[in-house]
Amino acid sequence: MEMKYDRILIRYGEMTTKGKNRNIFVRRLKNNIARKLQAFPRIKIEYMRDRMYILLNGEPHEPIIDKLKTVFGIHSFSLAMKCENDLAAIKETALAAVRQLPYKGKTFKVSARRVDKQFPYRSDELNHEVGAHILRQTEDLTVNVRQPDIDVRIEVRQDGTYVTCHDIFGAGGLPVGTSGKAMLMLSGGIDSPVAGYLAMKRGLEIEAVHFFSPPFTSERAKQKVIDLVRKLTAYGGKIKLHIVPFTEVQQAIYQGVPNEYSLISTRRAMLKITDALRRRQRGLAIVTGESLGQVASQTLESMYVINEVTNTPVLRPLISMDKMEIIEIAKQIDTHDISILPYEDCCTIFTPRAPKTKPKKEKVLQHESQLDLAPLLEKAINETETIVIDEEAGQADEFTALF
Amino acid sequence: MIYLDNSATTKPFPEVIDSFVKVATDYFANPSSLHELGMKAERLLTQAREQIAAMLRVKANEVVFTSGGTEANNFAIKGVAWQYRRRGRHIITTEIEHPSVAEPCRQLEELGFEVTYLPVDRNGRVSAEQVERALRDDTILVSIMHVNNEVGTVQPIEEIGALLARYPKTLFHVDRVQGISKVPLDLKKAGVDLSTISAHKFHGLRGAGVLYVREGVRLTSLIAGGGQEMRLRSGTENVAAIVAMAKALRLAMERYEREIDRLKALKDEWRTALSTIPEIEINTPRDGAAPHIINFSLKRGMKPEVFVHELAKSGIYVSTTSACSSKKKAPSKTLVAMGLGEDRAERGIRVSLSFDNTSEEIAPAVAAMKQAIKTLSEVTG
């Protein structure tokens, strides 16, 4: 039988912690990968402290590679072949590994590493033997030890020899779930999904919070947020989306607070509600898509007044980014095209004509003291609808049988 | 009934008809309507687009729904011609394309475009070298079918795509109507810019097709109006047929995964059985052909349309060359291009299979063919 790549070798990302924590990281990564590759029941995942192997058992490697690119905590991975620690077997395996690539007209070198010192050939002997074999058995392939197109890496370990030819970069970061849980304030715009993505990249598990103001915002706006969350599930697995009925709170603020302060008060109310949901869901932080800018809610003065409602860490992964950089990531994670759909969300609908860019905390507090918002906030929290969104299963269950 | 005319159209899967009826009954709203029912129709459209994109291994925004293969082919060719007419006015295609490619090319010739029709070899195949020789500075489009609809020859799409990767100003359109769910092709890897599929060739319903338009390729719309389909193709979307198409494609691809080896073996079996009929000559090449099409020519003097009617009496359905041209009395364009001679090309018969055909059908069908040939010989003497 023709020899084929039979496994994928995975190198961990930035998991520098030692001991028990490391085990937690590795196990979480393994679970995240297993969940991601559910559609391939024959694979088997073996893990050790410094690397992981996915045994393909006949499953196709191309779709698996595509999926692995979205798993945080992987530094890089490679298609690999395993054989016995035997020179003839290693030669044949390395040759088979090269032959599965478009090698014609390319250059190569062999880089052997002998981890198992019992193996009778030294690394440079292996390089020479295997290199000569590949050279003899192929056409139109030459050696270049400085800058080869194909680097045939051979690792002789106690449990066998592994041959890889090509490294693919992973998504980097930390395995989702290893850094704890945070609530993501998700508006439907371009920024917040990117913030959620970056939060997950650093190992956070996220639950999304969306403020919904029917009939001022349409079902389509809600659907848009559901679609955005589904895109994020490619990185985070199942994600809970909390949809907060916000109409009454918003109307109360617009009736009771002078126009130029209403935006700030609305933001404060949103943060209060999110913080309450965070407490209920046992999260430890709130993630927002804010970056520093000149528009009303993004000046430092506004942030200061809004943030005043809670001591919970508010993480702002986009704080230092330019709009173009944010758009770039949004395109890369495929949320951009959904975000730019033109449905009104609760932020745009009541935007005052001239909001304060430098609100005074005392003024805001004074205006809000005239209102009795607490019961309305309480009601919004209690009536919040929570849906769980999964990557594979569509949320639109009534449609499932149609496809 | 033994249905052997699957390249003309396939029988819709029952589950596909169920989806169509359900969508047409319950989700009949216009996807552009603001209300909730409209949103559900839009949602169905989005989900269909995502499913089809995933199966073609392309992005959802690269899937444009059309009314079928003919529209998609017209759109690809004329859309490119119009959009890039200032860049150049030369198009390369082959002598064996389906009329929905060949005719738009002729129309463009009338408008001052130049079209090179590449000849094919004895097996009905063009080569990447031929394409390379025909390329010019002003070539804006190369349009080559994946699987020929008359004889089943598979064209070297990957090689041509690799060649065209060096010519970024020349777009590459591939008519995959016969290839989809029968012969795999990775559009991205093959460097394809535009590609056509049609639902009724994979057990979907007529009235729905797809033009894959690679991100970054711009096309002039042929059908202008309300701006549906990312402003590329206006007209209220045929949601029911599109959802049915998404389901049909999923089911057909599942059948491919499970049954492609069986289909290949079935075709070989058919070939062996047909070779026991001394009065016919097989035109489909032995190698490099799709697993579902076998073309043969009847003996001199036998009228293929009479043969088709004779078989239909026994409930066996085959085709004279391609169904679209079978009402005209004309030699098969592909067989002529393969150099088999006008005469032999006029007597072509096509047997085209689907995953629903079985090997139990072969013996009775071949027996009926032999009988039909006998009857025909008696009539013509």
Interface residues (C-beta under 8 A of the other chain):
Chain A: S218 E219 R220 Q223 D227 D334 D337 G394 A396 F399 A401 L402 F403
Chain B: S19 K22 V23 L34 E36 M39 E42 R43 L44 T46 Q47 A48 Q51 K59 N61 V243 A246 K247 R250
